[in-house]
Amino acid sequence: MKGRIFIKLVILLLVGFPTFLSAQQRPSFVIESLNIIHDETGSLNKLFELLYLQKQHKGTTTIPFLHIGDSHIQAGFLTRVMRTNLQREFGNAGLGLVIPLKIAGTNQPRDYRITSDGDWENGRMATRSKGYTFGISGITIQTTDKNVSLNIEARYDSINNLSYRFNKITVFHDNAPTLTTRDSSKFTRSERHSPHTYSLYLTNDTTLIQLQQRSTGQEAKTIYAFSLENGEGGILYHTVGVNGARCRDFCNALLLIEQTQQLRPQAIIISLGTNESIETPCSIRGFLENLDRLVKGLRKANQSAVFILTTPAENFRRYQRKRIPNDRIILIRDAVVEYAAVNNIAYWDLFEATGGKGSNEKWKQNGLMGRDQIHFSIEGYELQGQLFFDAFMKLYNTYVGEHRLE
C-alpha cells in the first residue's frame, strides 16, 4: 500500500494535478455510509434547484461557491478536487478567486501563478500583522512603487481537461484605482462595484495577463486578491484559506466579510476548528461564540447564501516534545455538529467519514498524513475532497429524485 501511494505522489508532483481514487480503491477505514451531508431541514434545496436548472438548460447562470478555512484549505488540494468535479458536472465559469500568496511569503495553490517586479510589503491575518487592513483574502500586499506590474497566470488542468481562460478580472484592493492591463489592446472597459472592488473586461479570453500600476502619488497601494471569470454558465469555486486561521481571525477582518458580497456566493462552506483545537487552553465556548459571529456576519452580508459547516478530521498535536492523538478534535467536532443542528445549518462530518476516533494512526500508516501529523499528504487531501464531492452529490441526487424537477 505504501509503495503504491509513493508512486502516485511522485506522479502528482510531476503533473501538478490530481488523479482521484474511486470508492473501490479507497482505504477500508473510510466509512462510506457516514460520508453524508446532514441537512434535515432541507436548507440546501434552493442551491440544488439552481444546480439542476443549470445542468438541464446548459445556460449562462453562474453559481458561485465560497469555501473559507485554515491551512487545510490554503494548500488548495481538497478544494481543487471539489471545484473540478463540480465544474465537470455543472459547467466551468472560471478559476474564481486567486490570491498573491507567494508574494505575501506563503504557500500558493498550483492552479495559478502570480508574480510581480515590484517591492511589496505584506501582512497575514492569522499572524496579527499590525497596521494592515485585511480584505477578502486574509492577506495583504502593499507597495509605494510608482510603477509596478503584476502577472497573473491561470494554469490548464490537463488531467481533467479544464481550461481556465478568463476575460474578466475583478480586483479586490485598497487605494489602487489605476491598475489596468499593460497592453491596452487587450482591455475594453472597467466597472467599479464598491470603493474596494472593480472589474476589468478583456477583448479576448486569455490564461495570462500583465496588470500595470502607474501612479504619481506616494500613498501605499494595497492588493488583496483577484477573481478570474470567463462569462460562461457554471461553477465558480472561490477559496479563502489562511494558514493558522481561527474563527476569530475571520470575525475581526470586517472588510473581508464585507467583500464577500462582491463574490455573490450561493453557498458558503466553513472549514475551521483545527487551530482552536491545538490552542492551550482550548476553549470550546470561545470557538462556538466566534463561529456564531462568523456565520451571522457572513449571513448578513450574503442573505441569499446557504451554509455548509465541516468538521475537522482527527490529527495529532504536540505535547512535551512528542505527538499525541488530538482528542480535542472530538470536542470541536461535537461543537460544530451541535451548532449546525441548533441553527438549521447543513454539515459534513469529515471526522466520522474518515474513520472517527483512532483513525489518525491509520491515515499515518497509509501515507495520508504530513510530517507534522496535523496536515495531510497531497493524496490525503485529495481523498477528503473526493469524499466531500461524493457526499454533496448524494444529497443533490436525492433532492432531484424526490422533487422530479423539470
Buried (B, 14 or more C-beta within 10 A) or exposed (E): EEEEBEEBBEEBEEEEBBEBBEEEEBBEBBBEEBBBBBBEEEBBBBBBBBBBBBBEEEEEBBBBBBBBBBBBBBBBBBBBBBBBBBBBBBBBBBBBBBBBBBBBEBBBBBBBBBBBEBEBBBBBBBBEBEEBBBBBBBBBBBBBBEEBBBBBBBBBBEBBEBBBBBBBBBBBBBBBBEBBBBEEEBBEEBEEBEEBBBBBBBEEBBBEBBBBBEBEEEEBBBBBBBBBBBEBBBBBBBBBBBBBBBBBBBBBBBBBBBBBBBBBBBBBBBBBBBBBBBEEEBEBEBBBBBBBBBBEBBBEBBEEBBBBBBBBBBBBBEEEEEBEBBEBBBBBBEBBBEBBEEBEBBBBBBBBBBBBEEBBBBBBEBBBBBEEBBBBBBBBBBBBBBBBBBBBBBBBEEBBEEEEEE
